[in-house]
Amino acid sequence: MKLTSALILSLLYSVSVLAQSRQRDGEVGVNLGFSNFLGDLGGSPLEGRPFWFDIDAPVTRPAIGLVYRQEIIPHWSIRANFYYSVVRGSDELTENESRSQRNLSFRSPIYELSAFIEYDLFRFVGNDKKPWTPFIYAGIGTFWFNPQAFYNGEWIELQPLGTEGQGLPQYPDRQPYSLNAMCFPIGGGVKYTTKNNWVFGLETACRLTTTDYIDDVSTDYPNAAFLQEFYDPEKAALIIALSDRSVAGDKVLSGAESQRGNPGYNDAYFMGGLFTITYHFERTKRPKPGSCYF
């Protein structure tokens, strides 16, 4: 994953180099919007489903970002982005009985660096005749996360604990997961430019990822006896308490090594309703309306 992050950073650096060498129009600005999480926790009353069909509106949180957009040729641009948000999920919010009984919840910061290829459906010339355009984009990025659970009045980092038995000799196939993963943004929106070079946009995108552990939930419950054998009593008790919270309230106790999550789907997150404000730097003289550009 370190190699992947290095490749993403190299790609972002290439964007900046290309921006200087092409001497075409560029934009720099900010994004303001919201984020939402799609993973093993919470969700709709039905069984887990991909994309927005399983989203919980109550866990929507603010998101902010920085963006640099560089035109390559008419209609086509490349973008470098930084996004920050905190995603959350909670089984208390779902009407799905099995998830509700599981009773897990989490939060995690998201720090994303990404690069997009963006296509404008209209030639975005920024004059009175064509001051706006819909656009679509796809890209690749790397992001950092750190799932935490609220327990006894404080937020506890979950990855070091190994709540699914990661690191135990009894589970050689369950290794500690990385807090860095790749993402693949796919989205679109619409943007409008003013005569004084300010560009206003609205966009949304889904981020598919290469990890199933943004929420610290993926496979099965560990055997409590194995935890007590491997760790000191205090740490073992903490891991057991945060791994299986189904005993809280009127919940049902989950059996050792029974299913805790669904490893068949990786986690995803959304950055939606992103209101973008950028300033447009004109480095080349634009073609007049009616020229060969369209």
C-alpha positions in Angstrom: 0.0 0.0 0.0 3.0 2.3 0.5 3.8 1.8 -3.1 0.2 2.6 -4.1 0.3 5.8 -2.1 3.6 6.7 -3.7 2.1 6.1 -7.2 -0.9 8.3 -6.3 1.3 11.1 -5.1 3.4 10.8 -8.2 0.2 11.2 -10.3 -0.8 14.3 -8.4 2.7 15.7 -8.9 2.4 15.0 -12.6 -0.9 17.0 -12.7 1.0 20.0 -11.3 3.8 19.6 -13.8 1.4 19.3 -16.7 -0.4 22.4 -15.4 2.7 24.4 -15.8 3.9 22.9 -19.1 0.6 23.0 -21.0 0.0 26.7 -20.4 -3.8 26.2 -20.6 -6.6 27.4 -18.4 -6.6 26.2 -14.8 -8.8 26.6 -11.7 -8.2 26.4 -8.0 -10.8 26.4 -5.3 -12.7 24.6 -2.5 -15.5 22.1 -2.0 -18.1 22.2 0.7 -20.6 19.3 1.0 -21.5 16.2 2.9 -20.3 12.6 3.2 -22.0 9.3 3.9 -20.8 5.7 4.5 -21.8 2.5 2.9 -20.5 -0.6 4.7 -21.4 -3.4 7.1 -23.0 -1.2 9.8 -26.5 0.3 9.7 -28.3 0.4 6.4 -31.8 -0.3 5.1 -34.2 -2.9 6.4 -33.2 -5.3 3.6 -30.0 -7.3 3.3 -26.9 -5.3 2.5 -27.0 -3.7 -1.0 -24.4 -1.8 -3.0 -24.3 1.9 -3.8 -26.9 4.4 -2.4 -29.6 1.7 -1.8 -28.2 1.0 1.7 -27.4 4.5 2.9 -28.4 5.9 6.3 -29.3 9.6 6.0 -28.9 10.3 9.8 -25.1 9.6 9.7 -24.5 12.2 7.0 -21.6 14.5 8.0 -20.0 17.6 6.6 -17.1 17.3 4.0 -14.6 19.8 2.8 -12.0 19.7 0.1 -9.5 21.5 -2.1 -9.4 21.2 -5.8 -7.1 22.1 -8.7 -8.6 21.6 -12.2 -6.4 21.9 -15.4 -7.8 21.9 -18.9 -5.8 19.6 -21.3 -7.8 19.9 -24.5 -11.3 21.2 -25.2 -13.9 19.2 -23.1 -11.2 17.3 -21.1 -9.5 18.3 -17.8 -7.5 16.7 -15.1 -8.1 17.4 -11.4 -6.1 17.0 -8.2 -8.1 16.9 -5.0 -7.9 16.7 -1.2 -10.9 15.8 0.8 -11.6 15.5 4.5 -14.6 14.2 6.4 -15.7 11.9 9.2 -17.9 9.0 8.2 -20.1 7.1 10.7 -22.3 4.1 10.9 -24.6 2.6 13.5 -26.7 -0.6 13.8 -29.1 1.4 16.0 -30.4 3.2 13.0 -31.4 0.2 10.9 -34.7 -1.8 11.0 -32.9 -4.9 9.8 -33.2 -7.3 12.8 -29.9 -9.1 12.6 -27.9 -5.8 12.2 -29.9 -4.2 15.0 -29.1 -7.1 17.3 -25.4 -6.8 16.4 -25.5 -3.3 17.9 -22.1 -2.1 16.6 -21.3 1.6 15.7 -18.2 3.5 14.7 -16.8 6.7 13.3 -13.7 7.3 11.2 -11.9 10.3 9.7 -11.3 10.2 6.0 -8.3 11.9 4.4 -8.3 11.5 0.7 -5.8 12.5 -2.1 -7.1 11.8 -5.6 -6.8 12.6 -9.2 -9.7 12.7 -11.7 -10.2 12.8 -15.5 -13.1 15.1 -16.1 -15.2 15.5 -19.3 -17.4 18.5 -20.0 -20.5 17.7 -22.1 -20.4 21.2 -23.5 -17.4 23.3 -24.5 -17.0 25.3 -21.4 -15.9 28.6 -22.9 -17.2 30.9 -20.2 -19.1 33.4 -22.2 -22.7 34.5 -22.4 -23.6 31.8 -24.9 -22.1 28.8 -23.0 -21.5 29.7 -19.4 -22.4 26.3 -18.0 -22.0 22.6 -18.6 -22.8 19.2 -17.1 -19.7 17.1 -16.4 -18.7 13.6 -15.4 -15.5 12.2 -14.0 -13.7 9.1 -12.8 -10.4 8.8 -11.0 -8.1 7.1 -8.5 -7.0 8.0 -5.1 -5.5 7.0 -1.8 -7.1 7.6 1.6 -6.4 7.2 5.3 -8.9 6.1 7.9 -9.0 5.1 11.5 -12.2 3.4 12.9 -13.1 4.2 16.5 -15.9 3.1 18.8 -17.4 5.1 21.7 -17.1 3.2 24.9 -17.2 4.2 28.5 -17.2 7.9 27.6 -14.3 7.9 25.2 -13.4 7.1 21.6 -11.3 3.9 21.3 -9.2 3.2 18.2 -10.3 -0.3 17.0 -7.6 -1.4 14.5 -4.9 -1.9 17.2 -7.3 -4.2 19.2 -8.0 -6.8 16.5 -11.7 -7.1 17.2 -12.1 -10.0 14.7 -9.1 -11.9 16.1 -6.5 -10.3 13.8 -3.0 -11.4 14.9 -4.1 -14.4 16.9 -2.3 -17.6 16.0 -5.6 -19.4 15.9 -6.6 -17.2 12.9 -3.6 -17.2 10.6 -5.8 -15.8 7.8 -6.8 -12.7 9.8 -4.0 -10.3 9.7 -4.1 -6.6 11.0 -5.5 -4.4 8.2 -3.9 -1.3 6.8 -5.3 2.1 7.7 -4.5 3.2 4.1 -6.4 2.0 1.0 -7.2 3.0 -2.5 -10.4 4.6 -3.7 -12.0 4.9 -7.2 -14.2 8.0 -7.4 -17.0 8.0 -10.0 -19.3 11.0 -10.2 -20.5 14.1 -12.0 -22.2 17.4 -11.7 -22.9 20.8 -13.3 -20.8 24.0 -13.2 -21.4 27.6 -14.2 -18.8 30.4 -14.8 -19.3 34.1 -14.4 -17.7 36.8 -16.5 -15.2 37.6 -13.8 -13.7 34.0 -13.9 -15.4 32.6 -10.8 -16.8 29.1 -11.4 -19.6 27.6 -9.2 -20.4 23.9 -9.3 -22.5 21.2 -7.7 -21.3 17.6 -7.8 -21.6 14.2 -6.2 -19.5 11.0 -6.3 -19.2 7.5 -5.0 -15.9 6.2 -3.8 -15.4 2.5 -4.3 -12.5 1.2 -2.1 -10.1 -1.7 -1.7 -10.9 -2.2 2.0 -13.7 -3.7 4.0 -12.5 -2.3 7.3 -13.4 1.4 7.3 -16.0 0.4 9.9 -13.7 -2.3 11.5 -16.3 -5.0 10.5 -15.7 -7.7 7.8 -15.7 -11.3 8.8 -16.6 -13.3 12.0 -16.6 -12.8 15.8 -13.4 -14.1 17.5 -13.5 -16.8 20.1 -13.4 -15.0 23.5 -11.3 -17.9 25.0 -8.6 -17.3 22.4 -8.5 -13.6 23.3 -8.2 -14.3 27.0 -5.4 -16.8 26.3 -3.4 -14.4 24.2 -3.8 -11.0 25.9 -3.6 -9.7 29.4 -7.0 -9.7 31.2 -7.6 -6.0 30.8 -7.0 -5.8 27.1 -8.8 -9.1 26.4 -11.9 -7.7 28.3 -11.8 -4.5 26.2 -11.5 -6.4 22.9 -14.4 -8.7 23.8 -16.6 -5.8 24.8 -15.9 -3.9 21.6 -16.0 -6.9 19.3 -19.4 -8.1 20.5 -21.8 -5.4 21.8 -24.9 -7.5 21.2 -25.3 -8.1 24.9 -26.2 -4.4 25.5 -29.8 -3.7 26.3 -32.2 -6.3 25.0 -29.9 -7.5 22.3 -29.1 -11.2 21.6 -25.6 -12.5 22.4 -23.7 -13.5 19.2 -22.0 -16.9 19.2 -18.2 -17.2 19.0 -17.0 -17.3 15.4 -20.5 -16.6 14.0 -20.8 -14.0 11.2 -20.1 -10.4 12.2 -19.8 -8.8 8.8 -19.9 -9.5 5.1 -16.5 -9.9 3.4 -18.2 -10.2 0.0 -18.4 -6.4 -0.4 -15.8 -3.8 0.2 -16.8 -0.6 1.9 -17.6 2.6 0.0 -18.3 6.2 0.9 -19.9 9.2 -0.8 -19.0 12.8 -1.2 -22.3 14.4 -2.2 -23.8 17.8 -2.6 -20.3 19.3 -3.0 -20.7 23.0 -3.7 -17.5 23.9 -5.5 -16.1 27.4 -5.8 -13.1 27.9 -8.0 -11.2 30.7 -9.7 -10.4 30.4 -13.4 -7.0 31.4 -14.5 -6.9 32.2 -18.3 -3.5 31.4 -19.7 -4.5 31.1 -23.4 -6.8 33.2 -25.5 -10.1 31.4 -25.9 -11.6 30.7 -29.3 -14.4 32.9 -30.4 -17.9 31.4 -30.4 -18.5 29.7 -33.8 -14.9 28.6 -34.2 -13.9 24.9 -34.7 -14.4 24.3 -30.9 -17.9 23.2 -29.9 
